[in-house]
Amino acid sequence: MFDLFRSRAKAVRIMLGALLAMVALSMLVYLIPGAGMPTGDRSDQVVADIGKDQVTVEQIEQQIRNMTQGSRVPPGMVEVYIPQMIDKAIADRAVAYEAQRLGFQASDSDLANVIRTTQFGTLPPDQYRQAVEQQVQTTVADFERNMRLNILADALATISTEGVVISPAEVETAYRAQNEKIKFEYIGMDPNRLSTEAKPSAEELRSYFDQNRGFFPLPETRDLQLIVADQAKVAESIPVADAQVQAFYNSQRDQFRTPERVHARHILLSTTGKSDADKVKIKARAEDLLKQLKAGGDFAKLAEKNSEDPGSATKGGDLGWVVRGQMVKEFEDTTFALKPKEISNVITTQYGYHIIQVMEKEPARLQTLEEVKPQILTAIRNQTVFDRMQTLADQAHTELAKAPHNAEQVANKLNLQFVKVDKYRAGGSITVLGPDTQVSSAVSSMEKDQVTPVIQAGNKLVVAVVTAIIPSHPAEYSDVEQLVRQTYTQRMGTTLVTEKSKKLTDLLKTNGGDLKAAAKSLSLEVKTADFFSRDGAAEGIGPGRALNEAFDKPDGTLIGPVLVGGQTVFGKVVERQAADMKKLGEQRDTIVSKLKAQKAQDRAALLQDSIVTRLVQEGKIKKHQDVINRLMARYHT
């Protein structure tokens, strides 16, 4: 692996790329006016104006990239989250704007304290400036100005939450609600399970596709070409003279010395926790095993059947090669005294009774040059491989920036790996890079013929270029047949749940709420979720809080339909356990803290909402819906 913390300019650049990509900078990015924006007319890239500041498409896309890294959110769900991201960005910016308008100030000391809490705060001044400019794509002055606005916004929110008081009655009510438990009898209908009953014909599927073509577009894709400098492959290409190998061997002889070692196996009969009487019986058993071995018994089979050492019993008692200092003294002394193929008597250690056989022995020795040559070559090459990789990657970037369509030729010229990726989708991954997502995130918003900077992806350095952008377009049936089948059967499953829910509701109204009778007539099953609390989990259903109504209604009251964990639930409380009030004191402080935090959160949300509402009325906040619509269309699936 690279020595990323060497004090070299190139190493620092790569180090920052790896470390700072992990910093959660979403809020900082969208609070920076114009961060990552091209120069010139930007009106088609502005999502919203807040006073003189803006929320831009690039800022929202940066949040999307952060959200989709590591597949935390499927690409198909991105469109659902975009409006929420935009509203959150506007609201946070509005609070900062209001704080500034009200005259709040943040001192240099306040600013320094906040920056120290980020990974920027651990960097020397020159690296700090470089990191901000590269990662946040703005000047240090703008970055720190917006950090100050964050401080001001926090100060304004803090004022709104001061003086929160929690009464004893509120604590007791919260404790009862938190610790009360119910047993719940229910019928659950899962559309995914019911959809397996659907067997649509080919004609039905084709007809559904023809009527709903607009729901099955092929998303925008990009064709990519990558030049990859792989650590192992670059290391192999570094020439090493025999004289270098010999010199390294001569200067490092001590690390190539191997101590005396023994290949041994054993049978252990454990005496841990046993009485003296039991130990006598165990030793007699060990002596019997020794007789069997002396008579020609199979050591491996006897060890596998009788040894109580979990680490070696399944391997026929094999311990592999051991050296002095790895074993307890009695075991070590016996093992190193035995000759190859010789079996010991029964010996006693703190663990029990052992029978040991030595299979092979090797004296202490100096490994030959030929034996260690492969590891010497690796060590020598690793001393220079990082600089070699950086030089090659920088050269690849320079040449590719001049001729974006010559990636394969550049890779061949530099003896680097060329990778072609067709129809890459935003939020996807690139197989050759494994779990790394930095390159994937970078190319998701790039234009045609645009080249990435050198990016570290694990033990590789990568330069990528976008060679083509294929806009979102209507799909042919053959392109999305599997998706059509999945969508259609899910729709049928949902329809079946709706139909059964209606019938179940009618039956329960007429049969006095008899769940079992209603379930039987509809070929459904009644289940029971054993005692659970609001903050617990209802077995087979999901979070207990989703059934809040059941906690608040009398036992036997029908609850439902309730959508929980994707299934539709009908049920009722059949038994209840009251909270143990004797334990209130143990939880009082926690409950008070939780209630205070909730009240503070509610007040902060009200403050934020009132500020946004007023600024909209004053015309200080303006959303550009046409830009928002175009952004959402890019992620429509």
GUPATOR-868788 format. One record per residue: residue in three letters; x, y, z of N, C-alpha, C in turn. Coordinates in steps of 0.02 Angstrom, whole numbers, plus 50000, padded with zeros to 5 digits. Last residue first. Layout:
GUPATOR-868788
alaXYZXYZXYZ/...
END
This chain:
GUPATOR-868788
thr481865037549326481935030649303481255027349303/his482645053249322482015049649318482135042649291/tyr483695061549327483725055749371483085051649370/arg483395071649241484025068049230484055061649271/ala482265077249296482195073149236482825069049223/met482775085249396482435079049415482355074449355/leu483285095849317483735091849360483405085249377/arg482135100849260482645097949216483125093549256/asn481465105349376481165100149334481685096849289/ile482345115549418482225109649461481945103849420/val482185124549314482845121549326482775115249368/asp480845127849333481055124849269481735121449276/gln480795133549460480515126949450480725123749385/his481725141849558481675141449485481455134449466/lys481215151649698481385145049670481275145149595/lys481775164449796481455163049731481695156349706/ile481695174749934481815167849911481415166749847/lys481265187549947481985186349956482185179249935/gly479955191049946480285190349882481035189249887/glu479265190850062479625197050047479985196749980/gln478805177850060478315183250054478655189850036/val480025171450082479665170250019479165175950007/leu480285175750210480735177850156480435176650087/arg479235169450281479275176850278479715179150220/thr479545155850262478895158550240478935166150232/val480825155050321480735153650250480095156750224/ile480485158150454480965162350418480875161350343/ser479605147850487479355154750488479825159350449/asp480455136750477479865137250433479615144450430/gln481385139350578481605138750509481025139850461/leu480545139050690480925145150673481125145050600/leu480105125850685479615131250679479965137750659/ala481325119250704480955118250642480445123750630/ala481625123550833482075125350778481725124650711/arg480575117550903480625124850901481065127150843/asp480885104050882480235106750859480265114350853/gln482125103350946482075101850875481425104750846/ala481745105951077482205110451043482175109550968/lys480935094851102480635101651103481085106651067/gln481915084851090481345084951045481015091751042/ala482775088251194483035088151125482455088451075/lys481915086351302482195093051289482435093451216/leu481685072651293481125077351284481375084351269/lys482985067851317482655066351254482075071151241/ser483225072451447483655074551392483325073551325/val482205065451515482215072751515482635075351457/ile482615052151492481975054451465481955062051462/thr483825051951563483815050551490483185053251458/asp483375054351693483835059151660483835058251584/arg482505042951716482265049851718482725054651679/gln482825029751726482775032451659482605039951657/glu482825026851861483405024851821483415028151753/gly481565030851904482155034751924482765033151882/leu480715020751856480695027451826481325031351842/lys480585008451910481205009751872481215016651840/lys479345007551962479905007452009480555009251974/met478415006451861478555013151885479145013351934/asp478414997151726478614996251796478845003051823/ala476984998551620477675000351635477814999351710/ala475924984251589476034991151610476774992351624/gln475544974551452475974974851511476114982151528/arg474124966651377474514972651388474924971951452/glu473364957851239473604957951308474074963951316/val472884960151115472574954651152472814954251224/val472514972651001472894971051061472524965551098/lys472344968350826472084971050889472534968850947/gly472394971950647472504968150708472194971350769/phe473084972450484472474973150524472604969250588/val474274979650375474144975950436473464977750465/thr475204977850230474604980850258474364976450316/gln476984980150213476384976050215475804979850248/gly478034989050220477834986750154477214982450154/gly478154992550354478664988450323478464985550257/val476454995150364477064994450404477554989950367/leu474965003050356475525001050312476165001050354/val473474997350423474075001250435474624998550391/pro471674997550416472314995250389472885000250404/gly471854996250597472024994950528471494997450480/ile471294988250740471764993150713471904991350641/leu469954985650851470254983950786470684989750762/thr470164983251023469974987950970470334986050905/gly470704974951118470174972251076469944976851021/asp471044987551238471174980851212470564978451173/pro470885004851180470744999351227470894992551194/lys472315013851109471615011651108471505005851157/asp473665016551111473215021651138472485019551142/phe474305006251050474495007751119473985012351152/ala473795007150921473625001250961473785002451035/glu474385018550872473655018750885473465012850930/asn475695014650846475545019150902474815018950922/leu476355006250759475705004150785475515008250846/ala477585011150734477105011450679476405009450701/arg478305008050846478015014750842477525015450784/gly478844995450824478244996050865477905002850859/pro479364991250660479444995350719478784996150758/gly478664975250610479144980650601479184984750665/ile478144961450597477804967550572478314973050558/gly478814950950650478434949650590478104955750561/glu478754958150810478984952550770478514951350710/ala479004974650830478464969750830478664964150783/ala480254981950927480064979350862479524974150870/gly480174997051029480424990451011480204988450941/asp479565008351064480245009151038480545002451019/arg478365003151111478355007951055479045008451023/ser478684985551143478554992451162478534996851100/phe477934969151143478414973951118478204980951140/phe477514952151157477554958651189478114963051161/asp477314944550992477364944351065477524951351092/ala476144944450869476784947650886476814948050962/thr475354931550786475394935250849476094938050858/lys474284929750640474904928850677474874932850741/val473224922050526473254926350585473894924650624/glu473194921850349473434918950411473444924150467/leu471934918950221472474922750252472654919550319/ser470804915350147471424911450142472034915350166/leu469674921850181470064924950128470734921350117/ser469134914750285468714915450225469104918350167/lys470154916150381470014909650351469614910250287/ala470044929550418470654927250384470514920650348/ala468814929750484468904933650423469504931250383/ala469104921350592468574919450546468654923250480/lys470134928650654470254921950630469734919750579/leu469544941050692470094940750644470174933850613/asp468054947150719468374940550726468914939850672/gly467254958450724467974959250732468344952650742/gly465934955450697466124957550764466864957950777/asn465664953050566465754947250609465994949050679/thr465574965150496464964961050503465044955250551/lys466824970750497466254974850519465644970550534/leu467594960950443467694962550513467124966850540/leu467134961350309467024955450350467084957050424/asp467604974050267466884972550268466724966650313/thr468994972150278468654977450316467914976050322/leu469184961950185469324960650255468984965850299/lys468874968450066468464962650087468554961350161/lys469914977950067469214980050066468754974450091/ser471034969750066470934974350121470204976550125/lys470914963249944470834959250004470714963750065/glu471144974349859470524970549855470404966649919/thr472444978149899471884982949903471214979349903/val473164966549868473134968949937472544973649947/leu472984966349729472714960849770472654962949843/thr473694977949696472974977549681472644972049723/thr474984974049731474674979649766473914979649756/gly475154963949637475184962349708474854967749749/met475094971249520474574966349532474564964349606/arg476274978549537475634982149532475054977349547/gln477174968249531477124972149593476464975849595/thr476964964449398476784959749451476744963249519/tyr477444976149335476744973949325476534969149381/thr478774976849373478314982349389477594980049386/gln479264964749320479314966149391478814971449412/arg479004966549183478714960849219478704962249294/val479794977949160479064978249149478724972649187/leu481064972749186480804978049229480044978749222/gln481154963649081481174961149149480894966349198/glu481094972548969480594967248979480574964849051/val481844982948921481584983448990481074977949006/asp482224980448791482714983348837482494982848910/ser481094975948725481624971048737482144973748787/tyr480394987948709480144982848755480694977948773/glu481455002248711481094997148675480904991648725/ala481295018048798481575011348790481155007148743/pro481635035148763481155029648772481475022848758/his483115042048847482675041148789482205035348801/ser484385052948904483815048548921483355048148861/pro485845053948796485295056748836484765051448853/ile487435048948813486825046648780486235049148821/ile488965055448783488395055948829487765054148791/ala490665050048770490005051148740489485051548796/thr491835050148841491885050348768491215051348734/val492585056448979491915054948953491935055548878/val493995049249056493735054149009493045051748987/ala495075047549200494505045549159494285051149114/val496405040549285496195046449246495635044049200/val496955033949441496505033649383496405040449352/leu497915023049534497815029949514497455029849447/lys497605010849663497665012849593497605020349586/asn497215005349781497925005149764498045006649691/gly495875016249792496205010649824496955010749810/ala496065027649685495535022749697495855016549726/gln496445044449662496655038149693496045033849707/ile496485053149510496095051249569496365044649597/val496915066949417497155060449440496805058849507/pro495385074449352496075074749379496295067649397/thr494515069149202494565069949274495285071549294/val494045078049057494505073249087494545074549163/gln492765078848934493055081448996493465076049030/asp492095073848827492805075348817493125078548879/lys490525079248891490895075348842491605078248833/glu490525083249068490315084148999490745079848953/met490075075249225490545078149178490255078649108/ser489385069149325489145075749304489605079049253/ser490015056849345489285057049339489025063749313/val491355056649368491145056549298490395057449290/ala491425056849510491705062349471491415062549400/ser490855044749551490535051049569490775056849525/ser491795035849499491095035449478490735042049492/val492925039449572492925040549499492205040549474/gln492465035749702492685042549687492665044049612/thr492135023049744491615026949709491845033849688/asp492735006349764492875013549763492355017249720/pro492554992649755492064996649793492175004149791/gly493274991049591493024987949652492524992449688/leu493694995549471493914999349530493654996449595/val493114987749376493834987249382494094990849444/thr491724991749383491964985249408492704985149421/ile491045005749445491485003549392491854997349416/ser489315009249482490005007949501490385005449441/gly488075022749475488315015949468489035015249491/gly487745035849479487625032049539487855024849535/ala487325036349308487475040149369487285036049430/arg487935022949207487375026849234487585030349299/tyr488805019549058488845020449130488275024949154/lys488975014548926488315015548955488335015749032/asp490555006448939490005008948898489375009448940/val492185008448974491545007349008490995010548967/lys493775001948955493225005248921492575003448956/val495415004349009494765001449024494215005548990/phe497115000549006496575004248973495915000548987/gln498525001849110497914998149094497405002749062/leu500105006749037499605006849089498985003249064/asn501185010148954501135003348982500675003249043/leu501145021648887501425021948955501405015248991/lys500565017548767501215020948766501545020748834/asn499335012948811499815008248782500525011148783/ala498745024948854498845019448901499375014548876/val498695031948733499095034648789499245029048839/gln497825023848660498515024848636498965027348692/glu496675025048737496985018448728497705019148706/ala496395038948731496545035748795496895029048785/asn496125048748636496705044448627496895040548690/his495175058248650494975052048617495545047148608/pro495755069648706495305065548747495115058848716/ala497155076648701496825072448651496365067548687/lys497495084348811497625087048744497245083148691/ala497175075948915496855082548912496935085748844/leu498055065548892497345064448880496955071048876/glu499265071048931499175069148861498435068148844/thr499025073549069499245078949024499105077148951/his498705060649116498215066149121498395071649072/ala499905053849094499295051649060498775057249060/gln500735060849181500875061049109500265059049069/asp500145057249303500175064249283500295064949208/ala500385043449298499695045949299499675053249279/leu501795042949301501435040149243500725042949240/thr502045048949426502325051749364501945049349303/gln501375040149511501165047149507501425050349443/met502115028349491501405028649475501165035849465/arg503365032349541503295030149471502565030549448/asp503065034949673503285040549631503215038649557/phe502715021549709502245027149716502435033049671/val503855013549685503245012549645502775018549650/thr504985013849760504935018749706504265018549670/gln504885004149856505215010349875505115015849823/asn504364993249792503904997249832504215003849855/arg505524987549739505054990949694504574995449733/ile506084982049855506444987149817505964991049773/ala505084972749894505284978149939505634983749902/thr505034964049782504444967949802504634973849846/leu506324958849787506114962649728505504966949745/ile506244952149909506714957649902506524961949842/gln505314942249881505124947449928505614953349927/pro506064934649783505414937849767505214943349816/lys507244930549859507294935349804506614938549787/val507304920949954506994927249973507004932449917/glu507904909949891507284909049928506924915749940/glu509094915149840508574912949794507904912149828/leu509814917749957509604923249915509044921149869/thr509244907250094509674908850037509394914649998/gln509074910750268508764908950204509224911250147/leu510034904150394509954910150352509664907850286/arg509284894950532509704895750473509584902450440/ala508924882650654508974889750638509454890550579/pro508284866950587508714870950630508684878350611/glu506704859250586507184863150547507624867050595/lys505744844350582506124849250620506604852850572/glu504124836150579504724838650546505084843450592/met503264830550676503264827950608503894829950569/val503064825450840503444829950796503464826750727/gln501644823950939502074820750889502404826050847/ile501004822951104501304826951051501694822551003/ile499674823851209500104819051176500354822551113/his499214831851362499384832051291499774825851271/tyr498004837551477498484832351460498574832151384/gly497854855151516497634848251520498194843451504/tyr498284868051531497674866951492497414859751496/gln499454868251598498894871651631498234870351594/thr500014851551559500084858951558499474861851594/thr500854835951553500354840151586500524847451579/ile500984822551433501274828051471500714832451498/val501224805951393500704810751413501044816251455/asn502664805351282502234802551334501674807551347/ser502724808851103502894809951174502484805451219/ile503374801150958502784802950997502964803551070/glu504334805450812504304802850881503684805550916/lys504474811450690504044805550692503974802650763/pro505994819250740505464818450690505134811550694/lys506154819450922506434818650855505854818050805/leu505904831451055505714825551015506074825450948/ala506184843651108506624838051127506484831751085/phe505214852251071505874853351041506374847851060/thr504144847051149504104847251076504794847851045/thr504544848951284504434842251257504464842151181/asp504614862951291505194858851308505124851851278/glu503284866751257503854868651215504454864151228/phe502524861651363502384859451295502984860751250/glu503084868651471503084861351471502984858551401/lys502864882551432503534879651440503534871951435/val501704885951298501874885751369502494881451377/met502284893451141501924888451181502114889051255/gln503084902351076502374902151056501964897751102/gly504394900951111504044907051134503314907051117/arg505034893350963505064894451035504734901151054/val503814890050835504484891850858504454892950933/val502954878750724502974882850784503704884250802/trp501934874450587502624875850610502584880450670/gly500444865250634500864868750587501564869750615/leu499694857550715499824864350739500224868550690/asp498484845250693499054848650662499104855850687/gly497424837450731497884839650783498464843750758/gly496634835950620497014830150643497534831950695/lys495934847350608496494846450561496934840550583/thr495054848050710494764846650644495304845550591/ala495954851650815495644845050813495384843250743/ser496434864750821496814859750783496464853050775/gly495574873150892495954875850837496304870750793/pro495004866050997494574867750939494974870350880/asp495574852851078495844859251055495464861250992/glu495224840351117494784845751137495084852651124/ser495284825151024495614831251048495104836751063/asn494554814250968494614814951040494884821651065/lys494464814250828493914811450866493944813450940/glu495654819950785495024822850761494444820550804/ala496564811150846496534818250866495874821350846/leu496314799250778496204799450850496154806650876/lys496674803350649495984801250662495834801550737/ala498054806450666497584811550642496864809750659/phe498614794050711498634800050753498094805050732/asp498074778150707498124783950663498074790350705/gly499064766150801498454769850788498584776050745/gly500144758450842500064759750771499424763450752/ala500324757450976500154751250942500034752350867/lys500464770351012501064766251014500964759650976/leu499104774051006499584776950959500224772750955/gln498574766751111498324765551044498814768150992/lys499264772351218499374765351202499144763751131/leu498714785251214499434784451200499584777151182/leu497414782651253497534785151185498264784151166/asp497674779051387497394774051341497504776051268/glu498114791051438498584785451436498334779951388/ala496924798251429497504800351389498004794651383/arg496164791451524495944791451454496514793351407/ala496874794851636496834787751618496614787151545/lys496614808551639497304806251626497304798851605/ile495254808451668495474811251604496184808851588/lys495244803051797494914799351743495154801751674/val495924813251863496194806451865495894802351807/lys495054823851845495714824051814496034817151812/asp493974820651925493884820651853494564820451817/ala494574822752050494334816052032494244815351957/asp494804836452047495374831852049495164824752029/ser493694844151922493894842251991494484837451988/lys493964856651794493804849951817494034848751889/gly494354868551736493734868451774493534861651801/thr495254860351613495044866951638494374866351673/thr495764849551554495604848851625495364855351655/ser495634841851392495614847751435495434845951507/leu496714833651299496134832151340496114837351395/leu497394835351140497294838551205496664835851237/ile498644829851034497964828251059497924831351128/his499584837750901499474835350970498744833450980/arg501014840650794500294839750805500194836950874/ala502264851350716502014846650766501254846050763/his503744856450657503064855150632502774849650676/val504804868550726504564861650728503864861450700/arg506324878350711505604877450712505424870150704/glu507514890850743507354883750746506604883050750/pro507204905650643507394902150704507264894650697/thr507924912650496507344909150525507584905250587/arg508424927950430508604922250471507964919150500/phe508154939450365508054933250326508274927050366/gln508494949950442507774948850433507624942450393/asp509884949650434509554947750496508814946250486/arg510244954750308510284947650321509884945450383/gln510244966750239509664965050280509654957750300/ser511334968450159511234973550211510654971650259/asn511254957850070511844958450113511714963150172/tyr510054960850004510124954650043510694955150093/phe510404972649939509854972749988509914966650033/ala511404967749854511574972849904511044973149959/gln510674958949773511214956349814511384961349871/val509814968049709509534962649750510064960049799/gln510724975849640510294978949691510014973649739/ala511264966349553511704969449602511304972849658/asp510204963649469510414958449516510864961249571/ala509074977749456509684974149438509864968949491/val507444979749411507884979249470508484974949451/pro506214989849332506794985349327507214985549391/ile504504989449351505104993049373505704988349371/ser503394981949326503744984749268504384988549287/glu502864978549448503164973249408503584976049350/ala502304990849485502894988249522503254982949481/val501224991349400501764996249391502394993749426/lys500474980949455500714980549386501284985449372/ala500214985349586500564979049575500864978749505/gln499544997949564500164997449603500554991149586/asp498975003349407498884998649462499554997549498/ala498325016149330498985014249354498895009949415/val497215017149197497305014949267498035013049279/ile496145026649108496845024549109497005023249183/leu494545024249036494965025149095495675022949081/gln493145030848960493775027448949494235029349007/leu491365029348947491975031548981492575027648955/asp489795035348903490335030748885490985033548913/arg488365037249004488995040048979489455034348959/thr486575039949000487175035949013487775039448982/glu484965043349062485575045849030486165041549049/pro483845029049063484145035149090484765037249051/leu482505024648963483195022848978483545029149004/pro480855024849033481385027748992482065024649010/phe479525020049073480095015649062480615018849016/phe478425027749078478705025749143479325021449135/gly477995029448948478305035148981478625033449048/arg477315017848917477995018748892478365024248929/asn476095011848952476475015449002477195016648981/gln475515004548852475095009648884475495014048932/asp476534995648820476305000348769475895006048799/phe476614988248941477174992448919476944997748869/tyr475394981648938475544986248993476104990948974/ser475564973748824475034978848824475164984048879/arg476574965448868476704969848811476184975448808/leu475904958748972476504962748986476634967748930/glu474874952348904474714957148956475314961748970/glu475614943748820475184948948790475014954348842/ala476204935248910476644939548870476234945248840/ser475244935349065475434932649000475884937648963/pro475634934449241475404938149181475654934849117/lys475284928149374475604924849317475384928349252/ala475384931049545475214933849480475614930349425/glu475894926449661475314922949636475124925249566/thr476834935549693477074929149667476504924849640/ser476154945749750476314946549679476574940049649/leu476094942449883475494941249842475644941749768/arg477354946849920477184939749925476594938149881/asn477234960549895477764956749862477614949249863/pro476184964449978476074964449905476614960549868/asp475684956250120476284958950087476184958750012/met474694957850254474654956450182475224960150147/gly474344950950411474794955150371474754953050298/ile473364951550552473394948850484473834953550444/tyr473704948950730473624952850668473604948450605/glu473864953450898473634948350851473464951850785/phe475084958251011474664960550955474504954650909/lys475404963951171475424958151127474894959351073/ile476354978351227475724975051207475884968751168/lys477044988451359477104983551305476424980451290/glu477775003851415477184999551410477274994751351/asn478845012451402478955005851432478345001251433/gln478455024351345479065021151320479115013951344/ala477335028451416477265026951344477865022951318/arg477925030451542477395025351533477335023351459/tyr478815040751510479065034451536478555028851525/ala477955051151471478435048451422478685041651444/thr477305053251593476925051251534477385048051482/glu478395057351673478025051251690477625048751630/val478785069151606479255063651613478885057151627/glu477645076951621477865075151553478345069251555/ala477635078451759477085074951727477275072751656/pro478785086151781478755079251806478205075151772/ser479175095951630478835094951695478865087651716/ile480515104251559480135097951557479845096751627/val480895118651464480765115851530480335109551522/val482025128651376481575122851371481505119651440/gly482885139551367482345139751416481845134051409/glu483215140451191483405141751261482785141751306/thr482915139551059482805133551100483005134451173/ser483225151250997482525149150994482385143151039/ile484595151751012484185156551048483465154251052/thr484985141950920485085140850991484645145451033/ala484735147950797484335142150816484385140850891/leu485725157650800485025159750796484575154050818/ala486875149650801486745154250857486005156350859/asp486775143450678486735139450739486565143750799/ala486975154550597486335150950593486235146650655/leu488285157750631487745162550645487075159050645/ile488955146650582488995148250653488415152850673/asn488685147950447488455142050483488425143450558/leu489375159650421488645159750416488345153650450/arg490685155050435490425159950483489665160150481/met490735147150322490785143950387490535148650442/asn490715157150229490115152950236490135148750299/arg491985162450246491395166750253490765162550265/glu492775151650216492735153750285492155158550297/phe492545150850076492415145150119492325147350191/asp492995163350033492285161550026492095155850072/ala494375161950068493965167550094493225165950091/val494795151149994494775150550067494345156050097/thr493735148549850494305151549884494235150549959/thr493205132349791493095139449804493725142149838/gln493095118249794493085122049731492895129349743/val493215109349891492605113349894492535117749833/gln494425103349848493855099349868493195103149870/gln495335113549807495225107549766494575104049783/glu495275123449905495195125349835495035119249791/val495505115850022494885119650013494755121149939/ala496805110949996496245106350006495575109949994/gln497585122549990497535118249931496925113649936/arg497435127150122497215131350065497105126950003/tyr498015116250191497325118350205497045122350146/gln499315116350149498905110750129498165112450139/asp499735128250210499765127650137499335121850112/pro499445125750353499135131150314499155130250238/pro499165107950387499575114050389499275119350343/leu497625100750449498115101750396498535108050408/thr496575098850532497195095250549497755096650500/gly495465105150483495795108250540496445104750560/phe494905097150387495305102850364495735105550421/gln494125088650455494795086250439495215091750408/thr493325098850584493335095450520494045092950506/thr493545105750699493135099750705493095095950639/arg494215117150661494605111750693494205105350699/ile493185125250621493595122150569494005116450598/val492715129550746492295125450704492705121750651/asn493795137050794493555131250833493125126650790/ala493885147350699494435142550707494205136250743/leu492665154150723492805151050659493345145650665/asp492885158950852492325154450839492445150550774/ser493975167350827494055161650871493505156550861/asp493405177050747493925172850718494025166550761/ser491605177250783492305179450791492785174850755/ala490145181850704490545176050725491275178250727/gln488595190450736489295190350715489635184050741/phe486985196450684487405191750722488115191750693/gly486105204750615486715207650644487135202950686/leu485055200450543484915202750611485535205250648/arg485645195850428485245201950423485095204850492/gln486225184150476486655189550453486275196150451/ala485065176850501485545178350555485985184150537/glu484535175850373484175179650424484635181550481/tyr485505167650311485365174350284485025178750338/ala485365156050385486005159550385485905166850362/val484055152850350484205154250420484865158050425/ala484225150650212483785156050235483935157850307/arg485025139450206485305145750181484885151750206/asp484135130050256484755131350292485055138150271/ala483145130950154482975132550224483605134150264/ile483825126750039483535133450042483415135550114/ala484155113650075484685118450058484425125550063/lys482875108150092483335108550149483895113650136/asp482375109149962482035112750016482495113450077/ile483295100449898483245107449878482925111549934/met483045088249960483715091249963483675098749949/gln481715086349922481875087049993482565090350002/pro481825084949783481455090649811481615091749884/ile482675072649781482905079149756482505085049784/tyr482115060549816482465064349868482645071449846/val481595055049702481135056249758481455060949809/glu482705053049621482215058149601481755059949659/val483325041949682483625048649687483115054149673/met482915029249665482565033049715482805040249720/gly483745023149573483045024249554482655028349603/pro484945021349641484895026849592484165028349573/pro484695018249818484695015849748484615021649700/val485795023649940485145025049910485165022549838/arg487015017949966486565019050023485855020449999/ser488045014649880487375011849867486905012649927/gly489225021249896489135015349936488445012349931/gln488425036649858489055032949868488935027049914/thr487265043849858487255037449822487905033549829/met487575055349931487045050949954487075044049922/asn488575061549856488715059449925488215054249949/arg487835064249740488415059749737488595057149806/ile486895073149793486665066849764487245061849761/gln487725083749828487365080149881487125073349856/gln488095087549700488615085249747488295081349804/glu486885091749651487175085549623487735082949667/ile486745103549723486275098049735486555091449708/gln487805110749666487785109549738487315103749755/glu487425111349532488035107749550488045106149625/val486285119449538486235112449516486835108449539/thr486325130149685486435128449615486345121049602/val485705143349775485775136149776485805133949704/gln486435159449813486085154749768486195147549790/asp486275176449875486595169849870486155165149830/lys485605187849898486115188149845486465181349835/gly484145179849941484495186149943484975186549884/ile484255165649866484095167649934484485174149946/asp483655157149725484005163049750483775164449821/ala483855140549657483495145449698483955151249717/val484545134449555483935131349579483515136349618/val485415138749415485225141249481484555138249501/gln485745136249287486045131749336485865133749408/asp485305145649203485005139049194485295133949242/ser486115156449238485415156549257485085149749250/arg487425159149213487295153349255486555152749270/asp488545164649095487835164649112487655158349151/gly490195163249168489735165349115489025165249141/thr490955148149234490895155349228490405157049172/pro490185134349322490585137249268490485144749266/met490315130249497489935132749440490385135349386/gly490885126549617490885121649563490525124049501/ala489885137749703490405132649709490335127649653/gly488955148249704489325147049642489855141749647/pro489075150849874488795153249812489245151549754/ile488985138049984489485142149950489215144549884/leu488105129450037488095136050066488605140750032/tyr488335117549978487775121349952487705128149985/val489535114150046489535115249974488945119449953/leu489175112350178489655117650162489625119350087/met488325101550167488045107950188488515113650170/ser489225091350120488635093350082488385100250101/leu490375085850168490385093050154489755095450119/ala491065074350256490375076050238490315083650230/val492515067250187492235072350232491535074250209/met493075058950096492655055750146492315060850192/ala493895066350021493305063849987492815060850036/leu494985068450099494465073450101493845071450063/leu495825057050077495535058650142494925063050138/ala496145056749940495865050949972495505052650037/gly496635069549913496085066949872495755061149907/leu497695070250001497105074450012496515071949973/met498555061049942498305059950010497665063950022/ile498865067149822498475061049821498175059649889/arg499595078149872499015079149828498565073049827/val500625072049942500125076049978499495076949936/ala501355066549839501035062149887500485065749925/lys501825078149776501365073749740500995069149789/ala502625083549878502065087449851501565082849816/arg502955073850022503115075649953502505078949923/ser503125067250154503075074450142503325076250073/arg502045052950164502705055850153502625063250134/phe500855046550181500995052150227501715054650220/leu500625035550103500285041750084500485047750127/asp501355023750040501535027650100501255034650088/phe500185011549974500585017649969500765020550037/met500434994050000500005000050000500445006250000/
END
